[in-house]
Amino acid sequence: MDQLLAIRAFARVVEAGNFTKAADSLQLPKATVSKLVQTLEAHLGVQLLQRTTRRIAITPDGGAYYEKSARVLKELEDIDASFSAAHARPRGHLRVDLGSSVANRLLVPALPDFLARYPDIRIDLGVSDRHVDLIGDNVDCVIRGGALTDPGLVARTIARASWITCASPGYIERHGKPKHPHDLEKTHRVVNYLSALTGRPLPMHFERNGQRLQIIARHAVGINESNAHYAAGLAGLGVIQTFAFIARDAVARGDLVEVLPRWRPRPYPLHLVYPPNRHLSQRLRVFIDWLADRFETQLEPKSPKRSSPA
């Protein structure tokens, strides 16, 4: 038995939650992964996993064995990395998941610089506004915003994105400017951003002199993708609240006009998140450091052109 390979196979099954995803991440046939785990169980004389036709579950013995073996695997990877890092450039494959507006407006335009620095790294981007399962989907890292709800993940705050509330000149000509956030609930139309997870509108946030408001106005149009949400604002469908880096150029051109500038909410933290039991490879380390530097630069440019106070 190749005990090290069997341990790696068992660990990936636990992390991925099933044999199919584990086999894909190891680039092995599913039958081979299953056989490796069975051989490991026979070698140890204990059952590590409970298998049914619908799911697998880790046994108490399996949980204890995984906790100890995961530490050993990480130590081995650290040893390998410490020797290889001194003699080779970062190389290999990174899988990164992020939202569409961050991808289109921040990361993708900056990637030529990263690839010029690290030509031996290959990047696959998963772009959507839904959250993925890092372990189950075999993703190296994700870029997420707001409060983090999973204490089992490691996160580094890489930037803070400012908000802007705005509308098209045509909309303002027809409906005027709101003078207070509550006007959005009464006399104005809004384009709500819908949660990709629940389908419900996310509240618009406002803050002034320590007073904080959350507004969920009734909408004629709700959208669950950030670039389409921005396009709805440009089309004059209503007031939108979006990231300043999305609307900055449109505001500078006069295609969007900021409203309620005295009610800007506090900036929104962006985090780079990765699994705690996954070895932080050299390629992921350099990507994280590069990303933090680039995002800080891109999110701290000149403030968008402001309209007269509302």
Secondary structure, DSSP 8 states (H G I E B T S, - for coil): --HHHHHHHHHHHHHHSSHHHHHHHHTS-HHHHHHHHHHHHHHHTS--EEE-SS-EEE-HHHHHHHHHHHHHHHHHHHHHHHHHTTTS---EEEEEEE-HHHIIIIIHHHHHHHHHH-TTEEEEEEE-SS---TTTTT-SEEEEES----TTSEEEEEEEE-EEEEE-HHHHHHH---SSTTHHHHT--EEEEB-TTT--B--EEEEETTEEEEE---EEEEESSHHHHHHHHHTTSSBEEEEHHHHHHHHHHTSSEE--GGG----EEEEEEE-TTS---HHHHHHHHHHHHHHHHHTSSS-----S--
